[in-house]
Amino acid sequence: GAKKNSLIFGTRIGLLGGGQLARMLALKGQELGLEMHVLSAQASDPAAQVTRHWHQGSPDRAEDLAAFFKSVDVVTVESEFHEAALLAEAEKTSGTKLFPSAANLGSLQDRLPQKELLKNSGLRTAPFLAVDSWADMDRAFAAFEGEFVLKKRRGGYDGYGTFIVRSKKDLERLKITFDPTLSPCIAEAFVPFRRELAVIAARNPQGEITLLPMVETHQVDSRLDWLKGPVRHGGLRALQKGLGKFLEKLDYVGVIAFELFETQDRLLWINEVAPRVHNSGHYSLEA
């Protein structure tokens, strides 16, 4: 059918992946009268179970992507870890738009460019160093005075691919179990924080930005256990301006989550960015 510009009734939305986040998106999209399509491996996937527009295939295979993009009006993701070059190719050959863009997903799925983008946008984030060797690990240990967090640059979420070093012993133990030459990382200064906060932003193609209320989040075993809000915070207005600049610089279109640390002196630092819907925003489904 003809490509449509706005999400009017019956617009065909393609979701890459069939997990829980895609399931929530599919259900909410249907309430808005949108036709929700899912590309995933199995009919038993959470999102595949709630729409009759399920397409069997993998979001990481070029031919599956090509066919899927051609069958919908617009595509989005539930995970930022797909191969950006494949997504860009599918978008180009089909003429179907992907939001967030392949370029944005490519730069935000890797923690090093993600941190550099934050820094260049004037947003506060923990000091960091690239780690590609054991020598880099020693350098980080010295630079951050014996306390740092080592994170894999790609594929880390819910605490996966994250190691905390607080002593020489931790460092030596980590060297036995982990090889940074095989898996490039970043080291971040250890941030003693008062609490963790989060805020979700959404930006449309016209450049208008909406912020959901800020919430306090509490992680147990690196997974969200509870959240509460709205949180009033004196630093929110300045943060909002910084986030606006950041999203504009990227020409980001879509939903994006910012996980924050509130430091001892009540400043807001950005810990991580997720270019997608996120567990810190699930309350918005019912709220």
Buried (B, 14 or more C-beta within 10 A) or exposed (E): EEEEEEBEEEBBBBBBBBBBBBBBBBBBBBEEEBBBBBBBBEEEBBBBBBBEBBBBBBBBBBEBBBBBBEBBBBBBBBBBBBBBEBBBBBBEEBEBBBBBBBBBBBBBBBBBEBBBBBBEBEBBBBEBBBBBEBEBBEBBBEBBEBBBBBBBBBBBBEEEBBBEBEEEEBBEEBEEEBEBEEBBBBBBBBBEBEEBBBBBBBBEEEEEBEBBBBBBBEBEEEEBEEBEBEBEBEBBEBBBEBBBBBBEEBEBBBBBBBBBBBBEEEBBBBBBBBBBBBBBBBBBEEE
